[in-house]
Amino acid sequence: MMKKTLFAVTKPWLGTVEEKDREFAVLALEKFFHNLESEPVKPYAVCFYTEGVKACCEGSPFLEALEALDKKGVKILVAQISLDYYHLRSKVVVGNVVDMNDIVGMMMIVDQVITV
């Protein structure tokens, strides 16, 4: 049986970088999502919380890749508490807005959680 994997996205860039390298880290996350989209085995879900919710909102460079993952059956979950904190609830373009209980529940049923 195939393992269920959940990716947790906590910021709209990949890795820990200095501010001067942020543009590169954004490009790296975009590349990551496009590569994930083209993999034969897809993750079960991608959850966005804290600053990561910005990746699912208007103006995000990741929307095309995230919409493609969504169409291929990957659950895209966006934390309501984070959207409310950043005043972005009305700006969500892709994903299902859920509460933290849903995200924790999802993390409990998968085989592995990978934070990016």
Backbone as a chain_set.jsonl record, in Angstrom:
{"seq": "MMKKTLFAVTKPWLGTVEEKDREFAVLALEKFFHNLESEPVKPYAVCFYTEGVKACCEGSPFLEALEALDKKGVKILVAQISLDYYHLRSKVVVGNVVDMNDIVGMMMIVDQVITV", "coords": {"N": [[0.833, -1.181, 0.0], [0.445, 2.253, -0.743], [2.115, 4.985, 0.804], [0.575, 7.68, 2.567], [1.211, 11.019, 2.149], [1.642, 14.214, 3.574], [2.234, 17.549, 2.887], [3.349, 20.284, 4.68], [3.072, 23.684, 4.551], [4.57, 26.548, 5.566], [5.364, 29.058, 4.915], [5.577, 31.462, 2.206], [7.761, 30.732, 0.547], [10.686, 28.731, -0.109], [12.585, 26.998, 2.227], [15.004, 28.289, 4.648], [16.017, 31.446, 4.475], [18.022, 34.402, 4.021], [16.771, 37.76, 3.897], [17.682, 39.008, 1.551], [17.88, 36.915, -0.188], [15.347, 36.073, -0.691], [13.785, 36.256, -3.042], [14.908, 34.28, -4.672], [14.24, 32.05, -3.087], [11.458, 32.033, -3.315], [11.176, 31.434, -6.026], [12.277, 28.889, -5.903], [10.339, 27.502, -4.379], [8.19, 27.641, -6.121], [9.174, 26.078, -8.226], [9.384, 23.68, -6.826], [6.631, 23.066, -6.317], [5.734, 22.746, -8.992], [7.273, 20.557, -9.775], [6.31, 18.651, -7.999], [3.749, 18.443, -8.939], [4.215, 17.126, -11.36], [5.113, 14.651, -10.626], [4.669, 11.088, -10.565], [3.484, 9.89, -8.319], [1.387, 11.38, -6.14], [1.138, 13.744, -3.408], [-0.984, 13.244, -0.536], [-2.132, 15.45, 0.651], [-1.723, 19.046, 0.811], [-1.04, 21.332, 3.188], [-1.584, 24.611, 4.258], [-0.471, 27.039, 6.455], [0.053, 29.607, 8.957], [2.251, 32.038, 7.685], [2.326, 30.759, 5.275], [-0.183, 30.608, 4.061], [-0.403, 32.677, 2.294], [0.482, 31.785, -0.126], [-1.682, 30.729, -1.42], [-3.302, 32.721, -2.243], [-4.671, 35.618, -4.012], [-2.516, 36.973, -6.478], [-0.36, 35.371, -5.92], [2.561, 33.584, -6.966], [2.299, 30.884, -7.169], [-0.122, 29.85, -7.875], [-0.952, 28.594, -10.325], [0.398, 26.093, -10.302], [-0.601, 25.037, -7.898], [-3.356, 24.909, -8.423], [-3.287, 22.993, -10.434], [-2.381, 20.762, -8.979], [-4.558, 20.476, -7.258], [-6.57, 19.811, -9.114], [-5.663, 17.32, -9.774], [-6.366, 15.815, -7.676], [-5.135, 16.245, -5.212], [-5.474, 17.23, -1.91], [-5.922, 20.517, -0.982], [-5.427, 22.476, 1.661], [-6.245, 25.274, 3.589], [-5.463, 27.272, 6.263], [-7.874, 28.729, 8.233], [-7.55, 30.385, 10.537], [-5.066, 31.558, 10.095], [-5.498, 32.917, 7.688], [-7.391, 34.762, 8.589], [-5.843, 36.173, 10.44], [-3.961, 37.456, 8.785], [-5.696, 38.928, 7.289], [-6.74, 37.89, 4.851], [-8.791, 36.294, 4.001], [-10.79, 36.744, 2.054], [-9.292, 36.679, -0.201], [-8.473, 34.219, -1.086], [-7.658, 31.944, -3.606], [-7.175, 29.335, -4.399], [-7.776, 26.144, -2.972], [-9.22, 24.734, 0.046], [-10.739, 26.37, 2.67], [-10.133, 25.765, 5.985], [-10.495, 24.82, 9.475], [-8.09, 24.769, 12.188], [-8.39, 22.39, 13.527], [-9.2, 20.628, 11.521], [-6.856, 20.489, 10.015], [-5.017, 19.402, 11.86], [-6.319, 16.962, 12.282], [-6.067, 15.861, 9.717], [-3.293, 15.582, 9.601], [-2.994, 13.562, 11.431], [-3.975, 11.29, 10.19], [-2.367, 10.647, 8.057], [0.627, 9.043, 6.758], [3.068, 10.293, 6.811], [4.365, 13.549, 7.559], [5.647, 16.291, 5.981], [7.426, 19.168, 6.363], [7.777, 22.087, 4.521]], "CA": [[0.0, 0.0, 0.0], [1.197, 3.481, -0.869], [2.063, 5.874, 1.952], [-0.064, 8.985, 2.42], [2.113, 12.087, 2.56], [1.109, 15.558, 3.677], [3.229, 18.612, 2.938], [2.928, 21.445, 5.459], [3.746, 24.874, 4.022], [4.455, 27.575, 6.598], [5.767, 30.368, 4.385], [5.47, 31.468, 0.743], [9.064, 30.533, -0.072], [11.252, 27.442, 0.285], [13.785, 27.023, 3.044], [15.308, 29.404, 5.537], [16.953, 32.291, 3.733], [18.093, 35.808, 4.386], [15.858, 38.6, 3.12], [18.268, 39.281, 0.227], [17.738, 35.709, -1.008], [13.938, 35.689, -0.676], [13.292, 36.07, -4.413], [15.352, 32.945, -5.07], [13.479, 31.052, -2.331], [10.122, 32.0, -3.918], [11.338, 30.659, -7.267], [12.518, 27.493, -5.524], [9.066, 26.898, -3.996], [7.401, 27.48, -7.347], [9.751, 24.9, -8.892], [8.997, 22.536, -6.004], [5.229, 22.733, -6.596], [5.607, 22.232, -10.363], [7.833, 19.208, -9.789], [5.358, 17.81, -7.28], [2.637, 18.262, -9.879], [4.583, 16.203, -12.43], [5.477, 13.344, -10.066], [3.608, 10.091, -10.763], [2.82, 9.688, -7.034], [1.049, 12.697, -5.587], [0.874, 13.763, -1.965], [-2.388, 13.169, -0.143], [-2.596, 16.809, 0.922], [-0.794, 20.126, 1.1], [-1.69, 22.217, 4.151], [-0.955, 25.922, 4.366], [-0.821, 27.778, 7.664], [0.844, 30.799, 9.247], [2.481, 32.852, 6.492], [2.167, 29.922, 4.091], [-1.478, 30.803, 3.406], [-0.236, 33.677, 1.227], [0.726, 31.054, -1.372], [-2.969, 30.344, -2.012], [-4.112, 33.936, -2.397], [-4.501, 36.482, -5.191], [-1.182, 37.499, -6.717], [0.675, 34.382, -5.618], [3.156, 32.949, -8.144], [2.135, 29.438, -7.065], [-1.516, 29.478, -8.13], [-1.067, 27.648, -11.439], [0.828, 24.768, -9.852], [-1.52, 24.558, -6.864], [-4.601, 24.539, -9.09], [-3.036, 21.726, -11.124], [-2.369, 19.712, -7.953], [-5.942, 20.338, -6.821], [-7.292, 19.083, -10.168], [-5.176, 15.939, -9.797], [-6.862, 15.123, -6.492], [-4.405, 16.572, -3.984], [-6.256, 18.109, -1.047], [-5.246, 21.773, -0.662], [-6.103, 22.983, 2.847], [-5.742, 26.6, 3.955], [-5.897, 27.517, 7.637], [-8.726, 29.904, 8.442], [-6.991, 31.262, 11.556], [-3.972, 32.308, 9.478], [-6.114, 33.85, 6.739], [-7.993, 35.844, 9.36], [-4.766, 36.977, 11.025], [-3.368, 38.279, 7.717], [-6.802, 39.603, 6.58], [-6.675, 37.365, 3.485], [-9.845, 35.303, 3.77], [-11.496, 37.017, 0.795], [-8.31, 36.658, -1.289], [-8.107, 32.837, -1.402], [-7.946, 31.546, -4.987], [-7.114, 27.881, -4.511], [-7.778, 25.423, -1.705], [-10.386, 24.75, 0.926], [-10.483, 27.02, 3.949], [-10.473, 24.828, 7.059], [-9.97, 25.252, 10.771], [-6.877, 24.049, 12.59], [-8.804, 21.043, 13.893], [-9.169, 19.831, 10.29], [-5.452, 20.27, 9.64], [-4.46, 18.437, 12.818], [-6.935, 15.671, 11.963], [-5.444, 15.357, 8.493], [-1.932, 15.162, 9.95], [-3.06, 12.336, 12.214], [-4.347, 10.113, 9.39], [-1.376, 10.357, 7.028], [1.788, 8.279, 7.211], [4.194, 11.192, 7.063], [4.188, 14.977, 7.367], [6.909, 16.918, 5.604], [7.305, 20.625, 6.367], [8.66, 22.757, 3.542]], "C": [[0.883, 1.251, 0.0], [1.018, 4.351, 0.372], [1.336, 7.164, 1.602], [0.886, 10.037, 2.992], [1.378, 13.412, 2.562], [2.288, 16.518, 3.715], [2.626, 19.774, 3.704], [3.758, 22.639, 4.986], [3.497, 26.02, 4.991], [4.879, 28.966, 6.151], [5.73, 30.322, 2.86], [6.842, 31.511, 0.049], [9.625, 29.229, 0.486], [12.516, 27.658, 1.103], [13.887, 28.229, 3.964], [16.383, 30.225, 4.858], [16.961, 33.699, 4.314], [17.172, 36.592, 3.459], [16.381, 38.825, 1.702], [18.12, 38.091, -0.725], [16.282, 35.252, -1.145], [13.394, 35.436, -2.079], [13.677, 34.69, -4.94], [14.526, 31.865, -4.381], [12.043, 30.934, -2.832], [10.173, 31.183, -5.207], [11.536, 29.177, -6.967], [11.215, 26.805, -5.117], [8.169, 26.698, -5.209], [7.873, 26.239, -8.112], [9.354, 23.618, -8.147], [7.569, 22.108, -6.315], [5.048, 22.175, -8.006], [6.182, 20.822, -10.474], [6.909, 18.23, -9.078], [4.181, 17.464, -8.179], [2.959, 17.204, -10.934], [5.014, 14.819, -11.923], [4.34, 12.344, -10.284], [2.829, 9.809, -9.471], [2.626, 11.063, -6.401], [0.912, 12.624, -4.07], [-0.625, 13.663, -1.714], [-2.958, 14.573, 0.043], [-1.417, 17.763, 1.042], [-1.562, 21.097, 1.991], [-0.882, 23.5, 4.285], [-1.418, 26.584, 5.655], [0.274, 28.791, 7.954], [1.052, 31.57, 7.94], [2.313, 32.074, 5.192], [0.856, 30.125, 3.356], [-1.39, 31.807, 2.258], [-0.01, 33.013, -0.126], [-0.552, 30.72, -2.112], [-3.843, 31.536, -2.369], [-3.776, 34.703, -3.673], [-3.069, 37.009, -5.275], [-0.047, 36.532, -6.45], [1.246, 33.781, -6.905], [2.932, 31.434, -8.197], [0.759, 28.942, -7.507], [-1.669, 28.44, -9.235], [-0.715, 26.228, -10.998], [-0.124, 24.2, -8.807], [-2.87, 24.161, -7.455], [-4.45, 23.213, -9.828], [-3.012, 20.564, -10.13], [-3.785, 19.425, -7.467], [-6.748, 19.518, -7.837], [-6.874, 17.614, -10.241], [-5.523, 15.201, -8.508], [-6.126, 15.379, -5.201], [-5.271, 17.537, -3.172], [-5.402, 19.34, -0.7], [-6.038, 22.408, 0.479], [-5.431, 24.266, 3.317], [-6.326, 26.973, 5.316], [-6.646, 28.842, 7.78], [-8.107, 30.886, 9.438], [-5.867, 32.133, 10.986], [-4.508, 33.326, 8.476], [-6.713, 35.042, 7.48], [-6.924, 36.759, 9.954], [-4.172, 37.944, 9.997], [-4.426, 39.026, 6.893], [-6.847, 39.191, 5.101], [-7.836, 36.431, 3.135], [-10.559, 35.507, 2.434], [-10.578, 36.933, -0.42], [-7.912, 35.246, -1.716], [-8.568, 32.492, -2.815], [-8.018, 30.029, -5.117], [-7.086, 27.269, -3.115], [-9.074, 25.57, -0.955], [-9.992, 25.381, 2.255], [-11.009, 26.101, 5.046], [-9.966, 25.376, 8.388], [-8.787, 24.367, 11.155], [-7.201, 22.621, 13.021], [-8.769, 20.114, 12.677], [-7.733, 19.519, 9.877], [-4.806, 19.252, 10.57], [-5.03, 17.044, 12.534], [-6.325, 15.035, 10.727], [-4.034, 14.85, 8.782], [-1.924, 13.827, 10.69], [-3.39, 11.102, 11.375], [-3.342, 9.77, 8.297], [-0.209, 9.586, 7.627], [2.99, 9.162, 7.504], [3.805, 12.632, 6.754], [5.565, 15.559, 7.082], [6.677, 18.421, 5.57], [8.305, 21.211, 5.389], [8.641, 24.244, 3.777]], "O": [[1.924, 1.296, 0.655], [-0.079, 4.448, 0.923], [1.458, 7.68, 0.491], [1.306, 9.961, 4.147], [0.587, 13.698, 1.663], [3.231, 16.325, 4.484], [1.51, 20.203, 3.408], [4.989, 22.606, 5.017], [2.353, 26.417, 5.214], [4.77, 29.932, 6.906], [5.843, 29.243, 2.279], [7.036, 32.247, -0.919], [9.09, 28.687, 1.453], [13.404, 28.414, 0.709], [12.986, 29.064, 4.042], [17.514, 29.771, 4.683], [16.03, 34.118, 5.002], [16.838, 36.133, 2.367], [15.599, 38.832, 0.751], [18.226, 38.255, -1.941], [16.018, 34.165, -1.658], [12.623, 34.498, -2.282], [12.87, 34.013, -5.577], [14.152, 30.875, -5.009], [11.463, 29.85, -2.781], [9.31, 30.338, -5.446], [11.028, 28.316, -7.686], [10.999, 25.645, -5.469], [7.467, 25.692, -5.307], [7.057, 25.449, -8.586], [9.03, 22.604, -8.766], [7.313, 20.927, -6.551], [4.286, 21.227, -8.197], [5.635, 19.985, -11.192], [6.75, 17.094, -9.524], [3.685, 16.337, -8.176], [2.071, 16.464, -11.356], [5.251, 13.916, -12.726], [3.17, 12.715, -10.195], [1.634, 9.52, -9.527], [3.583, 11.8, -6.163], [0.607, 11.568, -3.517], [-1.432, 13.967, -2.593], [-4.092, 14.859, -0.342], [-0.288, 17.365, 1.327], [-2.606, 21.62, 1.599], [0.342, 23.473, 4.41], [-2.617, 26.679, 5.915], [1.299, 28.824, 7.273], [0.107, 31.733, 7.168], [2.172, 32.671, 4.125], [0.772, 29.85, 2.159], [-2.22, 31.783, 1.35], [-0.281, 33.618, -1.164], [-0.517, 30.453, -3.313], [-5.0, 31.368, -2.755], [-2.752, 34.472, -4.315], [-2.489, 37.435, -4.276], [1.111, 36.845, -6.726], [0.494, 33.497, -7.837], [3.331, 30.779, -9.16], [0.507, 27.736, -7.509], [-2.447, 27.498, -9.087], [-1.445, 25.28, -11.288], [-0.422, 23.006, -8.828], [-3.463, 23.172, -7.024], [-5.375, 22.401, -9.847], [-3.563, 19.499, -10.409], [-4.165, 18.268, -7.286], [-7.517, 18.636, -7.457], [-7.635, 16.767, -10.71], [-5.038, 14.095, -8.27], [-6.461, 14.782, -4.179], [-5.743, 18.546, -3.698], [-4.293, 19.205, -0.184], [-7.181, 22.826, 0.292], [-4.207, 24.336, 3.427], [-7.544, 26.986, 5.492], [-6.12, 29.915, 7.486], [-8.136, 32.095, 9.207], [-5.734, 33.302, 11.349], [-4.031, 34.459, 8.418], [-6.563, 36.188, 7.055], [-7.084, 37.979, 9.967], [-3.914, 39.107, 10.306], [-4.091, 39.683, 5.909], [-6.977, 40.036, 4.215], [-7.839, 35.838, 2.056], [-10.895, 34.534, 1.758], [-11.036, 37.096, -1.551], [-7.093, 35.09, -2.622], [-9.723, 32.719, -3.174], [-8.84, 29.506, -5.869], [-6.459, 27.801, -2.2], [-9.913, 26.413, -1.273], [-9.019, 24.965, 2.884], [-12.176, 25.708, 5.038], [-9.123, 26.273, 8.427], [-8.526, 23.345, 10.519], [-6.359, 21.733, 12.887], [-8.36, 18.958, 12.783], [-7.436, 18.407, 9.439], [-4.12, 18.338, 10.11], [-4.292, 16.058, 12.548], [-6.094, 13.827, 10.686], [-3.628, 13.808, 8.266], [-0.97, 13.056, 10.589], [-3.115, 9.98, 11.802], [-3.449, 8.715, 7.671], [-0.074, 9.49, 8.846], [3.83, 8.826, 8.339], [3.036, 12.908, 5.833], [6.516, 15.352, 7.835], [5.821, 18.898, 4.825], [9.494, 20.894, 5.41], [9.314, 24.99, 3.066]]}, "num_chains": 1, "name": "protein.A"}
